[in-house]
């Protein structure tokens, strides 16, 4: 299994957002790499909202996503991250033939989670 991650950064000054497009495979073993990219992005783009697009990943582990969300919500005192949105692909259980297939959804961290209706 290829555990490489690739991250492309797109900064949109008009919307004050940073988009990180992730490809590859996100796992528990490599989620820390994405966390470091997020920390560096936040340090370089203070005040901009960050959206991480995981819809182009070959696969991702729910446990890796849970770890990322937990680490962002419970940072070290010296390394806090503002809220981050994760665009996650449609779950595998929503396959064609089961009715309408939902599109990707955005999972937010921190206070944004409740503000955007995600009570995860």
N, C-alpha and C positions, 0 to 999 in steps of 0.2 A: 504494500500500500504506500502510495506517495504521500508523505506527510508534509510536503512543502506548502508554504503559504506565500501568496503574492498580494501586495497591497498597493493600489493606485490611489493617489490623493488628488482630489479636485476641490479647490477653494473657490466659492462663489461669493464675492464681496457684495453683490446686490442683495442676496438673501441672508447674509451673515451666517452661512453654513459651510461646513467642511464635510465632504463626502469621501469615505474610505471604501473603495470597492475591493472586496477580498475574493480571491480565487484559490483553489487548492482544497485541502482537507483540514478542517478545524477539529482538533482532538484535545483531550485532557493533557496529552503529552506536549502539545505546542501552543496551547492557549496563552501562555505567558508571553510568547512572542508578540501576539496581537495586542496584549495589554501594554507592553512596552511601546509599541507603535502609537497606541492611543495616548499614553503619557507624553511622548515626544510631540505628538500633534497638538495636544492641549497646551503644552509649554510654548509652542511656536505660534499658536493662533488663539491666544487668550481672549475670552469673551465670545468666541464663535461656537455655535451649536454644532456638534459632531454627529453625523449619521453614518453608521457602518453597514454597508450593503453586503449581506452574506448570501444573497440569492444566486450568485454565480459560483458558489463553492461546489466542488464535486460531491462533497458530503460534509456533514458536521454532526458532532455528538451533542445531544441535549445536555449531558453532564458538563461538557466544555463550556457551553453557553451559561449554565448555572454558575459555574466557577467564575466566569468573566463578570457576570452581574453581581455576584457576591463581592468580588474583589473591588469592583468599582463602588459599590454601596458601602463597603467597609475598608476604606483605604488606610494605609499607614499615615500617621499624623503629618509626615513630611511630604507625602505624595498624594494629595487629594485630586480627584478628577471631577469636573463638572458633569452634569447629566449627559449621557450618551444614548442615542437611539440606535437600535440594531434592527435592520430590515432582514427578517428571517424568511426562508422559503416556505412554501406550502408544506405542511407535514406529510410524510409518506402515506399515512392512513387515508388521506383525501385523494384517492385515485379517481381517474375518469371512470364513469359508469356508476358512481355513487351519488349522482346528482350534480349540483353546481359545485365546481371546485373553487375554493377560496383562493384569492391571490396572496402575495406576500403580506406579512403584517409587520408592524414596527413595535418592538419591545423597548420600553424606556427604563432607565435606571433612576434611582433616587426619587426625589419629589416629583419629577416629571412623570414617573410611572403612574401615579394616581391622577395627576392632572390630565393625562392622555387616556384615562380609562383602563389602564392595565393594572389589575389588582393581584398580579402574580405573587 
